[in-house]
Amino acid sequence: MQHVLRVWILLCCWALSADAKTPVSGQTAEGDSNQVCLNALPQEMDLKLHFEAEALRKDSSKTKVPKDSIPWPNPEIAWKLSLLPGGGQIYNKSYWKPPIIYAGLGVFSYLILDNHAKYKQYRQSYLAKTGSVRIDLHTEFSVEAVQAQRNFHRQTRDMLFLVGTFWYALNIVEAYVSAHLNHFDVSEKISWYVVPGPVYTPYTRTQINPGIQAVIHF
């Protein structure tokens, strides 16, 4: 009987020990799963931050600059439009300038063409007098006179061409500078005036002479 009781006690102890080990193993598995989740958490946060940054980048690339934030007139647009004479001035709303530009270009174009035509006439007359061609358009002039007129009209044509090119470039520069000056502060806070004031002798500053002073406020 005692032997049976001892066996029964051993079986109970073994059962209790088995029940005590079961939660520990479960807790270990749960701890392992929690450790895995904790390890995966930084990766998930990195991916989330990456996707958010990518979305912000796409949104910023699609965002357009409002027209109100672009200064008007834009000097870069002004000089590009002035490649067509008067285009930059019209963009700057200086409507009285294009007629002056085209008048100057018209005068230079007429004088260049006129001098070129006369140059060709005197050139042909010079060739006729030297025996190269037969038709002489200026029989009343000597060879020296015809040669002098030919050279004069050629030089005048070339000079007018350079001046006309400068006039065209001036149209571009004027449009660019005018667009810049439209952003210049010309408010009433900027002013200057001349007032009477003392003028000291240089170096010594002992002798005072009457004079005027220019005062600038900005």
C-alpha positions as CSV (number, residue, x, y, z in Angstrom):
1,M,0.0,0.0,0.0
2,Q,2.8,2.4,0.8
3,H,4.4,1.5,-2.5
4,V,1.3,2.4,-4.4
5,L,1.0,5.7,-2.5
6,R,4.6,6.6,-3.4
7,V,4.0,5.9,-7.1
8,W,0.8,8.0,-7.0
9,I,2.7,10.9,-5.3
10,L,5.5,10.7,-7.9
11,L,2.9,10.8,-10.7
12,C,1.3,13.8,-9.2
13,C,4.6,15.6,-8.8
14,W,5.5,14.7,-12.4
15,A,2.1,16.1,-13.6
16,L,2.6,19.3,-11.6
17,S,6.1,19.8,-13.0
18,A,4.8,19.3,-16.6
19,D,2.0,21.8,-16.0
20,A,4.5,24.3,-14.6
21,K,6.8,24.0,-17.7
22,T,4.0,24.5,-20.2
23,P,3.4,28.2,-19.5
24,V,7.2,28.9,-19.5
25,S,7.5,27.5,-23.0
26,G,4.5,29.4,-24.1
27,Q,5.8,32.6,-22.6
28,T,9.1,32.0,-24.4
29,A,7.4,31.6,-27.7
30,E,5.4,34.7,-27.0
31,G,8.6,36.6,-26.1
32,D,10.3,35.4,-29.3
33,S,7.3,36.7,-31.3
34,N,7.5,40.0,-29.5
35,Q,11.2,40.2,-30.2
36,V,10.5,39.6,-33.9
37,C,7.9,42.3,-33.9
38,L,10.2,44.7,-32.2
39,N,12.9,44.0,-34.8
40,A,10.5,44.5,-37.7
41,L,9.1,47.8,-36.2
42,P,12.1,50.0,-37.3
43,Q,12.0,48.5,-40.8
44,E,8.3,49.3,-41.1
45,M,8.9,52.9,-39.8
46,D,11.7,53.4,-42.4
47,L,9.4,52.2,-45.2
48,K,6.6,54.5,-44.0
49,L,9.0,57.5,-43.9
50,H,10.3,56.6,-47.3
51,F,6.8,56.5,-48.9
52,E,5.9,59.7,-47.2
53,A,9.0,61.5,-48.4
54,E,8.4,60.1,-51.9
55,A,4.8,61.4,-51.9
56,L,5.9,64.8,-50.7
57,R,8.5,64.9,-53.5
58,K,5.9,64.1,-56.1
59,D,3.5,66.7,-54.7
60,S,6.2,69.4,-54.7
61,S,7.2,68.6,-58.3
62,K,3.6,68.9,-59.4
63,T,3.2,72.2,-57.5
64,K,3.4,75.1,-59.8
65,V,4.7,78.6,-58.9
66,P,1.8,81.0,-58.6
67,K,1.8,83.7,-61.3
68,D,1.5,86.3,-58.5
69,S,4.9,85.3,-57.1
70,I,6.7,85.9,-60.5
71,P,7.8,89.5,-60.7
72,W,6.5,91.6,-63.6
73,P,8.0,92.5,-65.9
74,N,10.5,89.7,-66.0
75,P,13.8,91.0,-67.4
76,E,14.6,87.6,-69.0
77,I,11.3,87.5,-70.8
78,A,11.8,91.1,-71.8
79,W,15.1,90.7,-73.6
80,K,14.0,87.5,-75.3
81,L,10.9,89.2,-76.7
82,S,13.0,92.2,-77.8
83,L,14.8,89.9,-80.3
84,L,11.8,91.0,-82.4
85,P,12.3,94.8,-82.4
86,G,9.9,96.4,-80.0
87,G,8.6,93.2,-78.5
88,G,10.3,93.7,-75.2
89,Q,9.0,97.3,-75.0
90,I,5.4,96.2,-75.6
91,Y,5.9,93.6,-72.9
92,N,7.0,96.3,-70.6
93,K,4.0,98.4,-71.6
94,S,6.2,101.2,-73.0
95,Y,4.0,101.5,-76.1
96,W,5.6,104.7,-77.3
97,K,9.1,103.2,-77.8
98,P,8.4,100.7,-80.6
99,P,7.6,103.4,-83.2
100,I,11.0,105.1,-82.4
101,I,12.8,101.8,-82.8
102,Y,11.2,100.9,-86.1
103,A,11.7,104.5,-87.4
104,G,15.4,104.2,-86.7
105,L,15.7,100.8,-88.3
106,G,13.8,102.0,-91.3
107,V,16.1,105.0,-91.7
108,F,19.2,102.9,-91.4
109,S,17.8,100.3,-93.8
110,Y,17.0,102.9,-96.4
111,L,20.4,104.6,-96.2
112,I,22.2,101.2,-96.4
113,L,20.3,100.2,-99.5
114,D,20.8,103.6,-101.1
115,N,24.6,103.7,-100.5
116,H,24.9,100.1,-101.7
117,A,23.1,100.8,-104.9
118,K,25.3,103.9,-105.6
119,Y,28.4,101.8,-104.7
120,K,27.4,99.3,-107.4
121,Q,26.9,102.1,-109.9
122,Y,30.3,103.7,-109.3
123,R,31.9,100.3,-109.2
124,Q,30.5,99.4,-112.6
125,S,31.6,102.8,-114.0
126,Y,35.1,102.3,-112.6
127,L,35.3,98.9,-114.3
128,A,34.0,100.4,-117.5
129,K,36.7,103.1,-117.5
130,T,39.4,100.5,-116.7
131,G,38.2,98.3,-119.6
132,S,36.6,95.4,-117.7
133,V,33.0,96.2,-118.8
134,R,31.5,98.2,-121.7
135,I,28.6,100.1,-120.0
136,D,29.7,103.3,-118.3
137,L,27.0,104.9,-116.1
138,H,29.1,108.0,-115.3
139,T,30.9,109.1,-118.4
140,E,31.2,112.7,-117.1
141,F,33.5,111.6,-114.3
142,S,37.2,110.7,-114.4
143,V,38.6,107.4,-113.2
144,E,39.8,109.0,-110.0
145,A,36.5,110.6,-109.3
146,V,34.6,107.4,-109.9
147,Q,37.0,105.5,-107.7
148,A,36.6,108.0,-104.9
149,Q,32.8,107.9,-105.1
150,R,32.9,104.1,-105.1
151,N,35.1,104.0,-101.9
152,F,32.9,106.7,-100.2
153,H,29.6,104.9,-100.7
154,R,31.2,101.5,-99.7
155,Q,32.6,102.9,-96.5
156,T,29.3,104.8,-95.7
157,R,27.3,101.6,-96.3
158,D,29.5,99.6,-93.9
159,M,29.4,102.3,-91.2
160,L,25.6,102.5,-91.5
161,F,25.4,98.8,-91.1
162,L,27.4,98.9,-87.9
163,V,25.3,101.7,-86.5
164,G,22.1,99.9,-87.4
165,T,23.4,96.8,-85.7
166,F,24.1,98.9,-82.6
167,W,20.6,100.4,-82.8
168,Y,19.1,96.9,-82.8
169,A,21.3,95.8,-79.8
170,L,20.3,99.0,-78.0
171,N,16.6,97.9,-78.4
172,I,17.4,94.6,-76.5
173,V,19.5,96.3,-73.8
174,E,16.8,99.0,-73.3
175,A,14.1,96.4,-72.8
176,Y,16.2,94.4,-70.3
177,V,17.2,97.5,-68.2
178,S,13.7,98.9,-68.3
179,A,12.3,95.7,-66.9
180,H,14.8,95.8,-64.1
181,L,14.1,99.5,-63.3
182,N,10.4,98.7,-62.9
183,H,11.3,97.0,-59.6
184,F,13.3,99.9,-58.4
185,D,11.9,101.7,-55.3
186,V,10.8,105.2,-56.3
187,S,8.6,105.8,-53.3
188,E,8.5,109.1,-51.4
189,K,10.9,107.8,-48.8
190,I,13.7,108.2,-51.3
191,S,14.5,111.9,-51.8
192,W,17.3,114.4,-51.8
193,Y,17.6,118.2,-51.4
194,V,20.2,120.9,-51.2
195,V,20.5,123.1,-48.1
196,P,23.0,125.8,-47.1
197,G,25.7,124.6,-44.7
198,P,29.2,125.3,-43.5
199,V,32.3,124.1,-45.5
200,Y,35.4,123.5,-43.4
201,T,38.9,124.0,-44.6
202,P,40.6,120.7,-45.5
203,Y,43.0,119.2,-42.9
204,T,42.7,122.0,-40.4
205,R,38.9,122.2,-40.0
206,T,39.4,125.6,-38.3
207,Q,38.2,128.0,-40.9
208,I,34.5,127.8,-41.8
209,N,33.3,129.1,-45.2
210,P,29.7,129.3,-46.4
211,G,28.6,126.6,-48.8
212,I,25.8,124.1,-49.6
213,Q,25.2,120.5,-48.7
214,A,23.3,117.7,-50.5
215,V,21.2,115.6,-48.2
216,I,19.8,112.2,-49.3
217,H,17.0,110.4,-47.4
218,F,16.1,106.8,-48.1
